[in-house]
C-alpha cells in the first residue's frame, strides 16, 4: 500500500516538475539591468516601463521564437551592483540582457554578461567607449555620445547661428559638462566637431554631477561671454546650473542642453518664462510628427493606459524601440547566442523613420546603430516642441525666442 | 577684483548652507557621541515634508517651516527612542544603525515618490539682489543669516540655560553628570529631536534651491562630516565657521583652479588642519580622543 502511494506521489511530483520545465521552456527570459533603488532609480524605472510595453506587445503577437517573453529586473546603480545583478539574473536563467542609461553600469554589466556568453543589448547608455572597446556580445540600438555630439553641433550651426544672424565662425561656444565618461565623451566630440565647423570654442568647463554648488562653473562661463552655452549634465545638476545662471545674471543668447532641461521638474523649478527658448538635444519624444516616428502616439496611449500618466522623460520610448529591435533581431537570428544575434543585427537595414521614435536600424562594425538619431526640442510657452530634424517637427513649428530674452 | 568679490560672496553663501546642515549633525555627534550617517537623509525627509505642504496646501516653504520643525522634532525623538536608545551600550552598533536608517529612509521615500524629482519655485527663490558687480540670491543669503542666528543662539543656550548646562555636563563627563542628577535619556531625546528639528529648518531654506530627490541628502553628508571635524567635534560655533571656511575654499578653488578638483582641494586643507590641530579649529584639545568636549 505504502509502495503504491509512494509510486503515485513520485509520478505526481515528476509530472509537476515536467510541466514546470515545459512551462519554463515556453518563456524567453530577458534580464533588465537598471537602477531600481537609490537616487538613480527614476530613470531605471522609466526605461523598464518601455521594455515592458514592448514585451507585452510582442507577447500578444506570439512572443519570440514561439516563446513568451519574461522580463526580470536586476537592480544596478553602480558597476559593482551591475556585476552582482548579472550574476543573479544568470542564475535565474535569462537568455539575454537589456539595459540601461548609466554608461558605467552598462560597461560593467556587459563585461559580466560576456563571461556567460550572453548578448547585452544597450538602449540608452551613451558613452562612446561602450561600442569602441569591441566587446563581442555588445550591441547598442540607441544613440551614442558621438551621435549626441553631432546633433548638438548641428543645432549650433544650423539652428542657433541663423537665428542669431551670425555665421558659424562668428559664434562663440562655451562647453560645460559633468565629469563622468558620459559628459566627457559628448563634450570631446562636440569640441572636435565644432572646431571643424569653424565655431569658436571659447572654453570647456566640467563639474561633478552631485556638486552642492555650481556658481564657480557658471561664473567661469559667464566670464567668457559666449553666444551659446552648450551643456551636458544629468537632471539635478542641469537644473541647478540653470537656477545658478538665473541668480548670477548669466544670459547667453542661446542655451543648448543635453541630458537635462526637459523634465517636469525643470519646468517646476524655472517656470515657463525661465525656460523659454531653451534648446535640448534629447531622445525623440512620442509627440513628434507621426510621419517621422510611426507608432509614437500609440506608444504614448499604451503608456498612459498602463501607468496612468505620461512618461516623465522621453527615454521610455527609446527603450521601447530598443526592446522591439532586440526581439526582431532574436527572431531573425533564430536564437539568443551573441554571434547569431550580431550576425542578424548586421543585416538590419531600416531607414530613418521606421520605428516609433523615428530611428532606423543600420549597425556599424562596432555594432552601434548609426541611424539612432537624437532630436532637438525647444521650450515654447511651457511646452516642449520638436524643432530638429524638420521631418520630426509638427507642421508649423518654428524656432522662437532666439536670442533669448 | 569684482570677480574675486563675487566668488568670495558665493563661497560665503555656500558656507551658510554647509553650516546649516552641519550644526544639527554636530549636536548628536557632540552629545551622544554617535556618527549619525542618517543626518543627510533626515534633511531629505524634511525637504519632502516641506514639499508636501507646498504641493498639497500651497504653503510657501518659509511658512511651512513652523509645521515642519515640530514634525521633525518628534521624528528625531522617535529615532532616539526606537533606534539609538536600545543600542545605547553599543556605540559602534548605534553608528551602524544610523547607516541602516539612511538606507531605510532613502528607499522608503523612493518607494513613495518613485524617485520623481520635484522643485519649489517661489517668489523669493527668484529674488536676486544686485549690489554693484555682486549678485546675491535672496534664499542663499537668508540661509546664511539663519545659520548665523542658529549657531549663535544654540551656543548661547548651551552656555547660559540650565538645560544647556546639563547637556554640556553630559558632553564633558557623562558618569559625573548622571551622579549630579541629570536625566540622560531626557537630554539625549532633546538633542536628537533638536538635531532633526534643525534639519527641518535647513530643509525649508534649501527647498527653493535644489531639486528634491531621495538621494539629495547624500550630497550633503560628506561635506557636513568634514565641516564637523574641521570645525571641532562638538563645537557649535566650530561647525558654523568650519562650514563657512569649506564654502569659501570650495568656491575659490572651483573658480581659480578647476571645479572638478574643488572637493579634493578642501579635503587637502581638511587633512592639513587635522595634522596640525587634531581637535579641529575650535574643538578643545583632546576632544578627538575622549569624544567631543565642545566649547559650544
Interface residues (C-beta under 8 A of the other chain):
Chain A: X37 X38 X39 X40 X41 X42 X45 X179 X205 X206 X207 X208 X210 X211 X212 X213 X214 X215 X216 X217 X219 X220 X223 X235 X236 X239 X240 X243 X246 X247 X248 X249 X263 X265 X266 X268 X269 X270 X271 X312
Chain B: X3 X6 X7 X10 X14 X17 X18 X106 X107 X110 X114 X115 X116 X117 X118 X119 X120 X121 X125 X126 X128 X130 X135 X137 X140 X209 X210 X211 X213 X214 X215 X216 X218 X219 X220 X223 X247 X250 X251 X254 X255 X258 X259 X260 X262 X263
